[in-house]
């Protein structure tokens, strides 16, 4: 199935892959490529962002599946753990949050 092949191809490129490269690699026409991308986006498996490549407008495709921390995530990690405030729904005062204290101490230890 072309959707599976495309998803696997996008997943292999942690920093994204150009839509034109996907089309060429899978040897499909642009219409079929666009339809398949739309299906994958509708199912929240990939996302795309506009990009200018070689003077032409195209899109870079990214996998929506978490494949591990990248350089973009390093500011949210301390001791290999995401900031406890990320996605937190506990109503608290940051100055009295034990989870946040532990995370901040992990940052301090990493810097020393």
C-alpha positions in Angstrom: 0.0 0.0 0.0 1.5 3.4 -1.0 0.4 5.0 2.3 2.5 2.6 4.3 5.5 3.1 2.0 5.2 6.9 2.2 4.8 6.9 6.0 7.9 4.6 6.4 9.9 6.9 4.1 9.0 10.0 6.0 9.6 8.3 9.3 13.1 7.4 8.3 14.0 11.1 7.9 14.0 12.6 11.4 14.6 16.1 10.1 11.9 15.8 7.4 12.0 15.0 3.7 11.0 17.2 0.8 7.7 16.2 -0.8 9.4 16.2 -4.2 12.0 13.7 -3.0 9.2 11.5 -1.7 7.5 11.6 -5.1 10.7 10.7 -6.9 11.7 8.0 -4.5 8.3 6.3 -4.6 8.1 6.9 -8.4 4.5 8.3 -8.3 3.0 11.2 -10.0 2.4 14.5 -8.2 -1.4 14.0 -8.1 -1.2 10.6 -6.4 1.5 11.9 -4.1 -0.7 14.9 -3.0 -3.7 12.6 -2.4 -1.6 10.2 -0.3 -0.1 13.0 1.8 -3.6 14.3 2.4 -4.7 10.9 3.7 -1.7 10.6 6.0 -2.3 14.2 7.3 -5.9 13.5 7.9 -4.9 10.5 10.0 -2.4 12.7 11.9 0.6 10.5 10.8 2.5 13.3 9.0 2.6 17.1 8.8 4.0 19.3 6.2 5.6 22.8 6.2 6.2 25.0 3.2 9.8 25.4 2.1 11.8 27.0 -0.7 14.2 24.4 -2.2 16.4 25.1 -5.2 14.3 28.2 -5.9 11.0 26.3 -6.0 8.2 26.1 -3.5 7.7 22.7 -2.0 6.8 21.1 1.3 8.9 19.3 3.9 7.2 16.3 5.4 7.6 15.3 9.0 6.5 12.2 10.9 4.0 13.0 13.7 5.2 10.0 15.6 7.7 10.8 18.4 11.0 9.2 17.4 13.0 10.4 20.4 14.4 13.7 21.5 16.2 15.8 18.9 18.3 19.0 19.2 15.0 20.9 19.3 14.1 19.1 22.5 17.3 19.5 24.5 16.1 22.7 26.2 13.1 20.8 27.6 15.2 17.9 29.0 17.2 17.6 32.2 18.6 14.3 33.3 16.8 12.7 30.3 13.5 13.9 31.6 11.1 16.4 30.1 10.2 19.5 32.1 7.4 18.4 34.5 5.5 21.5 33.4 5.2 20.2 29.9 1.6 19.0 29.6 1.0 19.4 33.4 -2.6 20.0 34.5 -1.9 20.3 38.2 -2.9 23.6 39.7 0.2 24.6 41.7 2.6 27.4 42.5 5.9 26.8 40.7 7.9 27.9 43.7 6.3 25.1 45.7 6.3 22.3 43.1 8.4 19.3 44.1 8.5 17.9 40.6 9.7 21.2 39.1 12.4 21.6 41.9 13.8 18.1 41.1 13.9 19.0 37.4 15.7 22.3 38.1 18.2 20.6 40.3 18.9 18.1 37.5 19.7 21.1 35.2 22.1 22.5 37.8 23.8 19.1 38.2 24.2 18.8 34.4 25.8 22.3 34.1 28.4 21.5 36.8 
